[in-house]
């Protein structure tokens, strides 16, 4: 549904703000598992935010137990979605993640994580010597590298298929999705939600769920609810080349430069490199500095890519939670009744979002907080019980 429709007045059990993967999944599970009538309000078009601007990769290896356990379950969910939604998720591929270490202390840090965290949780990584790295990944220039870490449980998917899968199945369940309908006001009476309105849609409801990615902690939440949640946007750039013969058989991350590069199932080389800055709602777009840096660092790491052509570059927003770089889900005890949030994934929204949405929908429907979501409640910012995540790519 789009602009030019006149004022629409509705009643629904819940309103979801944002029609990306997280918002659509939340709407779907509220309708399917909770039997809720649901309205989704999107300021632009379905999937216009980071859901269709990401690299399409997933991993289970994080820097603390909470995020690792959550990711293990989330990836199981992600891999089941093709059957659940009836859309081919692009043939999920477990090609692994390969972290390259250029300092001994970095390699030792990953080794400790493996022994103390990943191995006991059933997702051990392989610590590779430089010789082993050359044997298994001969296309990598190992100059300056002291070792590598390979996580075979990690992989890739195609994001567009899953976004549209949730969208179509939500519509099948009666969810109403309004595009180009930016929320302007949340009605509150006696400490509880009573309505949500945009310029042309007014919904009487008792529940509102903020799933707007980098926009979640914005003006509407602050002005109408007096909630200041620490979610900040950070623009990240990414690019893709023409397709070439199969070469890169994993997802390569240089831990020193935060360069990452992989190859899609069609043969394109996909990747990025992190530069200083980028915080805030900078315009979508790309810089020559980023492009030349990405090209230079990629060719330095994989020299055989020197003569291929870059076909397209684009950008999107990470929704960062600066206090700890972990996502936020549920509600705070100090918020008006019926206000929920699911956001702040710090670059991990697509891989973690569908499972998080299912958990949140259960919580909204039956009022029971699943133990795995308890550490991620927004009250942690007030209590100081932060989930410090350092493995952010």
SULUR-V849476 format. One record per residue. RES is the residue in one letter. PSI is psi in whole degrees, -180 to 180 (999 if undefined). Layout:
# SULUR-V849476
res: <RES/RES>
psi: <PSI/PSI>
This chain:
# SULUR-V849476
res: <X/X/X/X/X/X/X/X/X/X/X/X/X/X/X/X/X/X/X/X/X/X/X/X/X/X/X/X/X/X/X/X/X/X/X/X/X/X/X/X/X/X/X/X/X/X/X/X/X/X/X/X/X/X/X/X/X/X/X/X/X/X/X/X/X/X/X/X/X/X/X/X/X/X/X/X/X/X/X/X/X/X/X/X/X/X/X/X/X/X/X/X/X/X/X/X/X/X/X/X/X/X/X/X/X/X/X/X/X/X/X/X/X/X/X/X/X/X/X/X/X/X/X/X/X/X/X/X/X/X/X/X/X/X/X/X/X/X/X/X/X/X/X/X/X/X/X/X/X/X/X/X/X/X/X/X/X/X/X/X/X/X/X/X/X/X/X/X/X/X/X/X/X/X/X/X/X/X/X/X/X/X/X/X/X/X/X/X/X/X/X/X/X/X/X/X/X/X/X/X/X/X/X/X/X/X/X/X/X/X/X/X/X/X/X/X/X/X/X/X/X/X/X/X/X/X/X/X/X/X/X/X/X/X/X/X/X/X/X/X/X/X/X/X/X/X/X/X/X/X/X/X/X/X/X/X/X/X/X/X/X/X/X/X/X/X/X/X/X/X/X/X/X/X/X/X/X/X/X/X/X/X/X/X/X/X/X/X/X/X/X/X/X/X/X/X/X/X/X/X/X/X/X/X/X/X/X/X/X/X/X/X/X/X/X/X/X/X/X/X/X/X/X/X/X/X/X/X/X/X/X/X/X/X/X/X/X/X/X/X/X/X/X/X/X/X/X/X/X/X/X/X/X/X/X/X/X/X/X/X/X/X/X/X/X/X/X/X/X/X/X/X/X/X/X/X/X/X/X/X/X/X/X/X/X/X/X/X/X/X/X/X/X>
psi: <144/-165/170/30/-5/177/129/130/128/165/134/158/-30/149/128/129/112/126/47/-166/-40/-45/-44/-40/-40/-45/-43/-47/-31/-41/-40/-49/-35/-11/23/149/131/139/134/128/125/129/-24/-126/164/127/15/-18/-140/-15/-29/20/18/179/-10/44/157/154/159/-4/108/177/3/166/-40/-50/-35/-47/-42/-43/-39/-46/-37/-37/-36/-42/-46/-42/-15/-5/-29/-44/-39/-40/-15/17/140/114/20/20/93/135/121/77/-10/167/140/110/126/129/131/-1/143/-39/-31/-45/-41/-36/-45/-36/-40/-42/-40/-47/-39/-22/-63/-45/-47/-24/3/14/58/148/169/124/117/139/170/-39/-43/-37/-45/-41/-42/-29/70/-14/-9/133/112/6/126/-3/135/-11/179/163/123/123/97/-13/-8/162/-150/160/177/115/-39/-41/-40/-37/-50/-29/-48/-38/-51/-42/-33/-45/-38/-32/5/5/134/122/122/112/162/46/79/130/132/-27/145/120/132/130/132/40/17/153/136/-23/161/135/145/-164/-30/6/128/125/121/125/164/-5/137/133/119/111/41/24/-130/-20/0/-47/34/-160/-39/-45/-41/-44/-46/-23/-10/37/127/92/137/72/121/139/147/119/134/142/154/155/167/147/179/156/142/173/155/127/-55/112/20/-171/115/129/124/111/-15/-44/-9/31/137/147/139/-180/135/172/-20/-11/-6/151/122/137/-177/172/142/129/165/149/-161/0/145/174/68/152/144/136/-179/159/149/-34/-45/-47/-46/-36/-47/-47/-46/-48/-35/-46/-35/-39/-39/85/-28/-8/7/-40/9/157/136/128/-35/144/150/-179/163/-179/133/143/89/144/91/-32/-35/-3/32/154/166/129/144/-143/159/149/-16/-6/159/146/134/2/127/160/146/100/-170/33/-8/46/3/21/-40/-39/-31/-21/-48/-44/-42/-39/-40/-42/-44/-40/-41/-42/-45/-38/-41/-5/8/127/117/138/-33/-21/-11/-45/-19/5/148/-15/-18/-26/-28/-36/-19/8/67/157/86/114/119/-17/68/123/999>
